[in-house]
Amino acid sequence: MIGKDEFITLYKKYLEGQCTPEEIKQLEAYEDDMSMPDDSWGNDLGDRKKLFNTLQHKLQESIGYEGGAHHTWYAGRWFSVAASVLILLSIGFGLWKVSENRVQQQPVYAMAQPSKKIVPGSDKAYLTMANGSVITLNGAANGTLAVQSGIKVDKVQEGLLKYTTDDNASSEQTAFNLITTPRGGKYQVELADGTRVWLNSATSLKYPASFTGKERRVELSGEAYFEVAKNPSKPFLVTVNGITVRVLGTHFNIMGYNDEKAVKTTLLEGSVKLSYNAHEVLLKPGEQGLLNTSQTGFEVSNVDVDDVVAWKNGFFAFNNEDIQTIMKRISRWYDVDVVFPEQFKRKNFGGTVSCFDDVSQVLKSLELTGSVHFKIEGRRIIVMP
């Protein structure tokens, strides 16, 4: 019997049409009943049983079940939709409202208005070489894109750029390259020292084609996940918004967008040292160092690292986050503009939802809380109470 994590992985393959007949059988045999998780339910969310019955009713409405001759079609469609509900609800990956005031109310359900399909991000990036030339990576063929002072720059596959040092590489400090992902884009790059970097949307990374000298230094704007190649004699440094992250070899995530109020560094493995002006702090695995624009020092807390790197694995994970922050992430990933009415009341949400093929599916999941609604006009999303 497959576990919950395996179920999610297989179901994503199923949606992409890549499941083998054996994998489809495993999905169909999954025995986790459709039930709302007790441990994540609060009284302020309304009657639990009534909510679940409402969801089931809406499922049946959405697939148009008529019975009889349509039974075979219905069963297949039901599996697809029910599997989505299993991901969103039964295995604890649902979205639920986190209300600061804890006001008792019965959720009201609405769906985002139909719109032209707005698809999620994909492998898109631009590489700016040391001489100023720009290569559109998603339009380039696989293979060697350039050679700089003996450093080969190869597009290994769609979404992955790799730097390789050969015996003819210059011993002098090489000029910097810049890789940039637009809104609605993501990419991976393997640097010359073997360090792997996953770039989220609207992110840029500046780095030398090869690392010489006593340290390895890069500059980041946006969000990225790093798996730094170990080299005790040559520390790896990342600078973002005035903060320096110093490591020897480790796995960590940095979120430092210019339009966010804080820079967040989360450690998954190894150790990192954060520095800002005269302030320093060491992080242990599972800890996050946060520096707000209004703070003078770092705030360290324990976090769920799986939530932090969910974006890398194709999920949105919200942990008591306000709707404004959530919509910024949706805006970057789907390349849409978001509009809030004046004096929009703060609403917080928690949970995890897959990055669906259409942004309207993510919005519908948020709307199930009954506390927020959306209207889509072209590539603009209007948030409504």
One Martini backbone bead per residue (centre of mass of N, CA, C, O) as a GRO file, in nm:
protein
  385
    1MET     BB    1   0.095   0.038   0.024
    2ILE     BB    2   0.066   0.354  -0.020
    3GLY     BB    3   0.147   0.661   0.065
    4LYS     BB    4   0.087   0.994   0.078
    5ASP     BB    5   0.334   1.093  -0.082
    6GLU     BB    6   0.298   0.892  -0.316
    7PHE     BB    7   0.019   0.985  -0.397
    8ILE     BB    8   0.095   1.270  -0.488
    9THR     BB    9   0.301   1.192  -0.704
   10LEU     BB   10   0.109   1.010  -0.874
   11TYR     BB   11  -0.114   1.220  -0.925
   12LYS     BB   12   0.059   1.416  -1.088
   13LYS     BB   13   0.115   1.210  -1.311
   14TYR     BB   14  -0.181   1.166  -1.386
   15LEU     BB   15  -0.239   1.462  -1.482
   16GLU     BB   16   0.009   1.421  -1.707
   17GLY     BB   17  -0.011   1.120  -1.831
   18GLN     BB   18   0.239   0.920  -1.674
   19CYS     BB   19   0.098   0.672  -1.589
   20THR     BB   20   0.091   0.358  -1.519
   21PRO     BB   21  -0.118   0.097  -1.481
   22GLU     BB   22  -0.002   0.028  -1.198
   23GLU     BB   23  -0.027   0.314  -1.075
   24ILE     BB   24  -0.332   0.340  -1.108
   25LYS     BB   25  -0.399   0.105  -0.918
   26GLN     BB   26  -0.274   0.236  -0.668
   27LEU     BB   27  -0.465   0.476  -0.660
   28GLU     BB   28  -0.738   0.313  -0.649
   29ALA     BB   29  -0.631   0.156  -0.370
   30TYR     BB   30  -0.654   0.383  -0.196
   31GLU     BB   31  -0.757   0.392   0.171
   32ASP     BB   32  -0.813   0.692   0.216
   33ASP     BB   33  -1.058   0.835   0.339
   34MET     BB   34  -1.304   1.070   0.308
   35SER     BB   35  -1.175   1.297   0.548
   36MET     BB   36  -1.164   1.509   0.802
   37PRO     BB   37  -0.921   1.638   0.994
   38ASP     BB   38  -0.925   1.664   1.334
   39ASP     BB   39  -0.640   1.812   1.409
   40SER     BB   40  -0.737   2.079   1.204
   41TRP     BB   41  -0.998   2.151   1.371
   42GLY     BB   42  -1.218   2.427   1.421
   43ASN     BB   43  -1.495   2.580   1.551
   44ASP     BB   44  -1.474   2.841   1.359
   45LEU     BB   45  -1.546   2.660   1.085
   46GLY     BB   46  -1.775   2.497   1.175
   47ASP     BB   47  -1.947   2.233   1.065
   48ARG     BB   48  -1.785   1.957   0.974
   49LYS     BB   49  -2.001   1.769   0.844
   50LYS     BB   50  -2.142   1.984   0.670
   51LEU     BB   51  -1.895   2.062   0.503
   52PHE     BB   52  -1.838   1.784   0.379
   53ASN     BB   53  -2.116   1.750   0.243
   54THR     BB   54  -2.084   1.999   0.063
   55LEU     BB   55  -1.839   1.899  -0.093
   56GLN     BB   56  -1.969   1.649  -0.213
   57HIS     BB   57  -2.196   1.797  -0.359
   58LYS     BB   58  -2.004   1.972  -0.538
   59LEU     BB   59  -1.872   1.740  -0.680
   60GLN     BB   60  -2.128   1.631  -0.821
   61GLU     BB   61  -2.191   1.891  -0.972
   62SER     BB   62  -1.911   1.916  -1.129
   63ILE     BB   63  -1.961   1.616  -1.283
   64GLY     BB   64  -2.259   1.542  -1.364
   65TYR     BB   65  -2.428   1.316  -1.235
   66GLU     BB   66  -2.667   1.047  -1.384
   67GLY     BB   67  -2.605   0.772  -1.427
   68GLY     BB   68  -2.610   0.474  -1.568
   69ALA     BB   69  -2.462   0.519  -1.869
   70HIS     BB   70  -2.246   0.717  -1.697
   71HIS     BB   71  -2.074   0.547  -1.498
   72THR     BB   72  -1.792   0.521  -1.623
   73TRP     BB   73  -1.733   0.823  -1.653
   74TYR     BB   74  -1.784   0.897  -1.359
   75ALA     BB   75  -1.566   0.725  -1.223
   76GLY     BB   76  -1.324   0.866  -1.354
   77ARG     BB   77  -1.395   1.155  -1.264
   78TRP     BB   78  -1.418   1.098  -0.963
   79PHE     BB   79  -1.126   1.023  -0.917
   80SER     BB   80  -1.002   1.292  -0.994
   81VAL     BB   81  -1.161   1.469  -0.790
   82ALA     BB   82  -1.122   1.302  -0.531
   83ALA     BB   83  -0.815   1.323  -0.529
   84SER     BB   84  -0.810   1.625  -0.481
   85VAL     BB   85  -0.952   1.607  -0.206
   86LEU     BB   86  -0.744   1.434  -0.069
   87ILE     BB   87  -0.522   1.641  -0.087
   88LEU     BB   88  -0.687   1.886   0.048
   89LEU     BB   89  -0.809   1.700   0.303
   90SER     BB   90  -0.756   1.400   0.408
   91ILE     BB   91  -0.417   1.456   0.426
   92GLY     BB   92  -0.383   1.764   0.534
   93PHE     BB   93  -0.391   1.974   0.254
   94GLY     BB   94  -0.571   2.193   0.340
   95LEU     BB   95  -0.772   2.477   0.355
   96TRP     BB   96  -0.770   2.717   0.624
   97LYS     BB   97  -0.889   2.933   0.841
   98VAL     BB   98  -0.707   3.200   1.021
   99SER     BB   99  -0.846   3.357   1.286
  100GLU     BB  100  -0.783   3.609   1.504
  101ASN     BB  101  -1.090   3.636   1.631
  102ARG     BB  102  -1.266   3.378   1.637
  103VAL     BB  103  -1.529   3.376   1.465
  104GLN     BB  104  -1.840   3.259   1.446
  105GLN     BB  105  -1.899   3.071   1.136
  106GLN     BB  106  -2.052   2.998   0.834
  107PRO     BB  107  -1.958   2.892   0.553
  108VAL     BB  108  -1.924   3.031   0.226
  109TYR     BB  109  -1.984   2.942  -0.115
  110ALA     BB  110  -1.756   2.999  -0.391
  111MET     BB  111  -1.659   3.083  -0.726
  112ALA     BB  112  -1.460   3.155  -0.951
  113GLN     BB  113  -1.464   3.309  -1.227
  114PRO     BB  114  -1.455   3.258  -1.534
  115SER     BB  115  -1.169   3.200  -1.753
  116LYS     BB  116  -0.897   3.222  -1.898
  117LYS     BB  117  -0.642   3.029  -1.899
  118ILE     BB  118  -0.401   3.022  -1.624
  119VAL     BB  119  -0.090   2.929  -1.616
  120PRO     BB  120   0.178   2.817  -1.487
  121GLY     BB  121   0.484   2.790  -1.444
  122SER     BB  122   0.812   2.759  -1.602
  123ASP     BB  123   1.093   2.706  -1.795
  124LYS     BB  124   1.239   3.026  -1.733
  125ALA     BB  125   1.522   3.215  -1.876
  126TYR     BB  126   1.806   3.443  -1.839
  127LEU     BB  127   2.135   3.487  -1.986
  128THR     BB  128   2.401   3.689  -1.874
  129MET     BB  129   2.687   3.774  -1.994
  130ALA     BB  130   2.991   3.932  -1.960
  131ASN     BB  131   2.938   4.086  -2.256
  132GLY     BB  132   2.596   4.125  -2.248
  133SER     BB  133   2.476   3.885  -2.351
  134VAL     BB  134   2.158   3.722  -2.435
  135ILE     BB  135   1.994   3.419  -2.323
  136THR     BB  136   1.724   3.219  -2.408
  137LEU     BB  137   1.672   2.922  -2.254
  138ASN     BB  138   1.380   2.822  -2.357
  139GLY     BB  139   1.501   2.856  -2.674
  140ALA     BB  140   1.733   2.668  -2.635
  141ALA     BB  141   1.943   2.433  -2.709
  142ASN     BB  142   2.093   2.166  -2.633
  143GLY     BB  143   2.409   2.244  -2.494
  144THR     BB  144   2.653   2.451  -2.588
  145LEU     BB  145   2.656   2.807  -2.534
  146ALA     BB  146   2.949   2.850  -2.392
  147VAL     BB  147   3.293   2.992  -2.359
  148GLN     BB  148   3.487   3.080  -2.055
  149SER     BB  149   3.796   3.047  -1.981
  150GLY     BB  150   3.726   2.721  -1.992
  151ILE     BB  151   3.413   2.756  -1.949
  152LYS     BB  152   3.132   2.564  -1.959
  153VAL     BB  153   2.800   2.623  -2.104
  154ASP     BB  154   2.522   2.411  -2.030
  155LYS     BB  155   2.233   2.269  -2.166
  156VAL     BB  156   2.120   1.976  -2.050
  157GLN     BB  157   1.818   2.067  -2.001
  158GLU     BB  158   1.517   2.146  -1.932
  159GLY     BB  159   1.593   2.368  -1.663
  160LEU     BB  160   1.925   2.319  -1.704
  161LEU     BB  161   2.229   2.460  -1.588
  162LYS     BB  162   2.592   2.411  -1.669
  163TYR     BB  163   2.911   2.424  -1.513
  164THR     BB  164   3.248   2.366  -1.657
  165THR     BB  165   3.572   2.271  -1.571
  166ASP     BB  166   3.878   2.286  -1.725
  167ASP     BB  167   4.223   2.278  -1.787
  168ASN     BB  168   4.190   2.584  -1.937
  169ALA     BB  169   4.132   2.744  -1.705
  170SER     BB  170   4.140   3.029  -1.552
  171SER     BB  171   4.303   3.169  -1.258
  172GLU     BB  172   4.130   3.400  -1.284
  173GLN     BB  173   3.892   3.608  -1.227
  174THR     BB  174   3.586   3.593  -1.336
  175ALA     BB  175   3.324   3.692  -1.477
  176PHE     BB  176   2.998   3.771  -1.448
  177ASN     BB  177   2.688   3.617  -1.421
  178LEU     BB  178   2.324   3.613  -1.520
  179ILE     BB  179   2.027   3.479  -1.376
  180THR     BB  180   1.677   3.505  -1.493
  181THR     BB  181   1.351   3.507  -1.369
  182PRO     BB  182   1.040   3.541  -1.436
  183ARG     BB  183   0.734   3.565  -1.425
  184GLY     BB  184   0.654   3.235  -1.458
  185GLY     BB  185   0.940   3.121  -1.354
  186LYS     BB  186   1.203   2.864  -1.373
  187TYR     BB  187   1.529   2.732  -1.239
  188GLN     BB  188   1.847   2.565  -1.296
  189VAL     BB  189   2.183   2.565  -1.141
  190GLU     BB  190   2.522   2.459  -1.203
  191LEU     BB  191   2.801   2.520  -1.070
  192ALA     BB  192   3.145   2.482  -1.090
  193ASP     BB  193   3.144   2.345  -0.781
  194GLY     BB  194   2.839   2.186  -0.772
  195THR     BB  195   2.629   2.379  -0.710
  196ARG     BB  196   2.280   2.392  -0.641
  197VAL     BB  197   2.012   2.590  -0.802
  198TRP     BB  198   1.685   2.706  -0.721
  199LEU     BB  199   1.463   2.910  -0.905
  200ASN     BB  200   1.235   3.124  -0.865
  201SER     BB  201   1.030   3.350  -0.934
  202ALA     BB  202   1.156   3.655  -0.972
  203THR     BB  203   1.480   3.582  -1.016
  204SER     BB  204   1.830   3.647  -0.922
  205LEU     BB  205   2.174   3.542  -1.022
  206LYS     BB  206   2.504   3.621  -0.922
  207TYR     BB  207   2.807   3.487  -1.087
  208PRO     BB  208   3.079   3.307  -1.140
  209ALA     BB  209   3.197   3.083  -1.360
  210SER     BB  210   3.435   3.079  -1.148
  211PHE     BB  211   3.613   2.982  -0.852
  212THR     BB  212   3.825   3.201  -0.687
  213GLY     BB  213   4.009   3.196  -0.424
  214LYS     BB  214   3.874   3.201  -0.075
  215GLU     BB  215   3.582   3.230  -0.215
  216ARG     BB  216   3.218   3.196  -0.257
  217ARG     BB  217   3.030   3.437  -0.448
  218VAL     BB  218   2.687   3.555  -0.432
  219GLU     BB  219   2.383   3.704  -0.578
  220LEU     BB  220   2.049   3.779  -0.451
  221SER     BB  221   1.707   3.794  -0.597
  222GLY     BB  222   1.456   3.649  -0.410
  223GLU     BB  223   1.430   3.290  -0.467
  224ALA     BB  224   1.624   3.009  -0.318
  225TYR     BB  225   1.774   2.686  -0.352
  226PHE     BB  226   2.048   2.530  -0.176
  227GLU     BB  227   2.327   2.304  -0.280
  228VAL     BB  228   2.623   2.295  -0.130
  229ALA     BB  229   2.934   2.237  -0.194
  230LYS     BB  230   3.188   2.097  -0.035
  231ASN     BB  231   3.439   2.343   0.118
  232PRO     BB  232   3.630   2.420   0.386
  233SER     BB  233   3.841   2.629   0.227
  234LYS     BB  234   3.562   2.752   0.074
  235PRO     BB  235   3.337   2.959   0.127
  236PHE     BB  236   2.986   3.027   0.104
  237LEU     BB  237   2.830   3.329  -0.032
  238VAL     BB  238   2.524   3.512   0.035
  239THR     BB  239   2.365   3.798  -0.101
  240VAL     BB  240   2.074   3.979   0.053
  241ASN     BB  241   1.968   4.273   0.139
  242GLY     BB  242   2.253   4.294   0.325
  243ILE     BB  243   2.278   3.989   0.358
  244THR     BB  244   2.484   3.724   0.495
  245VAL     BB  245   2.553   3.391   0.382
  246ARG     BB  246   2.741   3.136   0.556
  247VAL     BB  247   2.906   2.849   0.406
  248LEU     BB  248   3.039   2.515   0.326
  249GLY     BB  249   2.795   2.282   0.330
  250THR     BB  250   2.452   2.298   0.224
  251HIS     BB  251   2.093   2.333   0.301
  252PHE     BB  252   1.896   2.610   0.165
  253ASN     BB  253   1.668   2.892   0.208
  254ILE     BB  254   1.588   3.199   0.021
  255MET     BB  255   1.392   3.500   0.099
  256GLY     BB  256   1.440   3.826  -0.101
  257TYR     BB  257   1.225   4.031  -0.178
  258ASN     BB  258   1.164   4.366  -0.238
  259ASP     BB  259   0.832   4.335  -0.162
  260GLU     BB  260   0.928   4.243   0.113
  261LYS     BB  261   0.969   4.273   0.470
  262ALA     BB  262   1.149   4.003   0.456
  263VAL     BB  263   1.420   3.790   0.536
  264LYS     BB  264   1.447   3.431   0.467
  265THR     BB  265   1.630   3.173   0.642
  266THR     BB  266   1.648   2.817   0.572
  267LEU     BB  267   1.744   2.518   0.739
  268LEU     BB  268   1.811   2.168   0.650
  269GLU     BB  269   2.140   2.147   0.634
  270GLY     BB  270   2.373   2.194   0.863
  271SER     BB  271   2.523   2.529   0.845
  272VAL     BB  272   2.466   2.883   0.930
  273LYS     BB  273   2.563   3.232   0.878
  274LEU     BB  274   2.433   3.537   0.983
  275SER     BB  275   2.467   3.876   0.840
  276TYR     BB  276   2.409   4.220   0.987
  277ASN     BB  277   2.626   4.412   1.026
  278ALA     BB  278   2.665   4.344   1.377
  279HIS     BB  279   2.488   4.091   1.315
  280GLU     BB  280   2.464   3.747   1.444
  281VAL     BB  281   2.378   3.400   1.334
  282LEU     BB  282   2.307   3.061   1.412
  283LEU     BB  283   2.195   2.778   1.237
  284LYS     BB  284   1.972   2.513   1.257
  285PRO     BB  285   1.808   2.260   1.173
  286GLY     BB  286   1.476   2.400   1.132
  287GLU     BB  287   1.564   2.695   1.101
  288GLN     BB  288   1.474   3.053   1.106
  289GLY     BB  289   1.593   3.356   0.966
  290LEU     BB  290   1.470   3.684   1.050
  291LEU     BB  291   1.456   4.005   0.866
  292ASN     BB  292   1.330   4.301   0.931
  293THR     BB  293   1.309   4.630   0.841
  294SER     BB  294   1.246   4.704   1.165
  295GLN     BB  295   1.500   4.556   1.240
  296THR     BB  296   1.830   4.481   1.394
  297GLY     BB  297   1.772   4.171   1.418
  298PHE     BB  298   1.737   3.838   1.456
  299GLU     BB  299   1.479   3.593   1.403
  300VAL     BB  300   1.436   3.279   1.564
  301SER     BB  301   1.282   2.973   1.430
  302ASN     BB  302   1.074   2.710   1.407
  303VAL     BB  303   1.013   2.505   1.115
  304ASP     BB  304   0.861   2.385   0.824
  305VAL     BB  305   1.055   2.291   0.566
  306ASP     BB  306   0.844   2.181   0.365
  307ASP     BB  307   0.695   2.450   0.333
  308VAL     BB  308   0.930   2.627   0.229
  309VAL     BB  309   0.994   2.408  -0.029
  310ALA     BB  310   0.725   2.361  -0.190
  311TRP     BB  311   0.781   2.521  -0.454
  312LYS     BB  312   0.993   2.310  -0.564
  313ASN     BB  313   0.741   2.074  -0.560
  314GLY     BB  314   0.453   2.217  -0.652
  315PHE     BB  315   0.369   2.410  -0.399
  316PHE     BB  316   0.148   2.563  -0.177
  317ALA     BB  317   0.245   2.704   0.147
  318PHE     BB  318   0.045   2.790   0.433
  319ASN     BB  319   0.136   2.973   0.750
  320ASN     BB  320  -0.045   3.197   0.867
  321GLU     BB  321  -0.119   3.376   0.612
  322ASP     BB  322  -0.177   3.644   0.442
  323ILE     BB  323  -0.341   3.730   0.154
  324GLN     BB  324  -0.126   3.922   0.042
  325THR     BB  325   0.109   3.718   0.042
  326ILE     BB  326  -0.025   3.498  -0.126
  327MET     BB  327  -0.078   3.678  -0.384
  328LYS     BB  328   0.217   3.726  -0.452
  329ARG     BB  329   0.282   3.432  -0.522
  330ILE     BB  330   0.067   3.399  -0.741
  331SER     BB  331   0.163   3.632  -0.920
  332ARG     BB  332   0.445   3.515  -0.988
  333TRP     BB  333   0.364   3.225  -1.096
  334TYR     BB  334   0.117   3.341  -1.304
  335ASP     BB  335   0.147   3.626  -1.411
  336VAL     BB  336  -0.024   3.838  -1.225
  337ASP     BB  337  -0.256   4.070  -1.121
  338VAL     BB  338  -0.337   4.236  -0.806
  339VAL     BB  339  -0.647   4.342  -0.645
  340PHE     BB  340  -0.736   4.562  -0.380
  341PRO     BB  341  -0.933   4.693  -0.174
  342GLU     BB  342  -0.995   4.922   0.031
  343GLN     BB  343  -0.957   4.822   0.344
  344PHE     BB  344  -0.867   4.531   0.365
  345LYS     BB  345  -0.918   4.264   0.546
  346ARG     BB  346  -0.748   4.063   0.737
  347LYS     BB  347  -0.642   3.729   0.622
  348ASN     BB  348  -0.584   3.398   0.730
  349PHE     BB  349  -0.382   3.110   0.626
  350GLY     BB  350  -0.376   2.744   0.594
  351GLY     BB  351  -0.177   2.524   0.401
  352THR     BB  352  -0.198   2.302   0.104
  353VAL     BB  353  -0.146   2.347  -0.257
  354SER     BB  354  -0.151   2.281  -0.568
  355CYS     BB  355  -0.017   2.364  -0.880
  356PHE     BB  356  -0.225   2.420  -1.094
  357ASP     BB  357  -0.307   2.469  -1.425
  358ASP     BB  358  -0.517   2.672  -1.291
  359VAL     BB  359  -0.572   2.945  -1.098
  360SER     BB  360  -0.876   2.891  -1.030
  361GLN     BB  361  -0.820   2.643  -0.845
  362VAL     BB  362  -0.682   2.797  -0.618
  363LEU     BB  363  -0.913   2.999  -0.564
  364LYS     BB  364  -1.128   2.789  -0.492
  365SER     BB  365  -0.988   2.688  -0.238
  366LEU     BB  366  -1.007   2.961  -0.089
  367GLU     BB  367  -1.324   2.995  -0.115
  368LEU     BB  368  -1.409   2.755   0.079
  369THR     BB  369  -1.393   2.938   0.342
  370GLY     BB  370  -1.582   3.210   0.293
  371SER     BB  371  -1.361   3.479   0.320
  372VAL     BB  372  -1.304   3.473   0.001
  373HIS     BB  373  -1.293   3.639  -0.325
  374PHE     BB  374  -1.303   3.625  -0.696
  375LYS     BB  375  -1.194   3.814  -0.992
  376ILE     BB  376  -1.151   3.765  -1.345
  377GLU     BB  377  -0.950   3.991  -1.563
  378GLY     BB  378  -0.776   3.834  -1.747
  379ARG     BB  379  -0.463   3.916  -1.571
  380ARG     BB  380  -0.672   3.990  -1.333
  381ILE     BB  381  -0.707   3.994  -0.973
  382ILE     BB  382  -0.991   4.025  -0.767
  383VAL     BB  383  -1.031   4.101  -0.433
  384MET     BB  384  -1.289   3.972  -0.212
  385PRO     BB  385  -1.504   3.941   0.071
   0.00000   0.00000   0.00000
